[in-house]
Amino acid sequence: MTTSVTGAAVGTVLALTWVALGFWAFVLVAVAMFIGAAVGRIIDGRLDVRALADAFRGRRSSS
């Protein structure tokens, strides 16, 4: 799946959630999607949690 198709699918799910269940269900689904994407990137090795934590603590810069 291309990034465009994935983005369209995510947008569709969020829009349908908002229409059918309301704003707070939309927020809950969006947060769950974000957490799922982050966990998937960690498992794939595309997101370095230590580097991210160090950047938030100010130990390293991203530049």
N, C-alpha and C positions, 0 to 999 in steps of 0.2 A: 504494500500500500504506500502510495506517495504521501508526502506531508500534507498536500492539499486535500486529499481524500480523508485523511485522518482528522484534519482540522474541521472539515465539513461535518464529519460524523460526530465529533465532540460538540460542535455547535448545535447540531440537530438534537442530540440527546439533552443538552442543557435547555434549549428552547422548549422542547416538549415537556420537560420536567416543570419548567416555570409555568407554562400554560395549564398543565393538568393538575399540578399539586401546589403551586404557589411559590412565593419568593424564598422562603426559608428552606424548602425542599431543594430548590435550585442551588442555594448556597451549600447545603450539605452534599449534594451530588458533585458540585464543583470542587469542594475540598477533598472528597473521596477520590476523584479523578486525579487531582494533583498529587496526593499521597501515593496512589497507585503508580503513577508515572515516575515519581522519585524512587520508590522501592524497586521498580523495574530497572531503572538506570543504575542503581547501586548493585543489583544482582548481576547485570551485564558488565559491570566494571567501567561504565562510562561516567560515573559520578564518584569522585574521591571525597569521602566523608571527612577525612582528617584535614585535607586542604580546605574544604569548605568551613569546617569548624575553626581552623586557624585564621582564616580570613575574617570571620565574624568576631574573633577575639582580638583582631588587629595585629597578629603576629606576622602575617604575610600580606603583601599587596597583590592584586590581580594583574598589575601591569608589569 
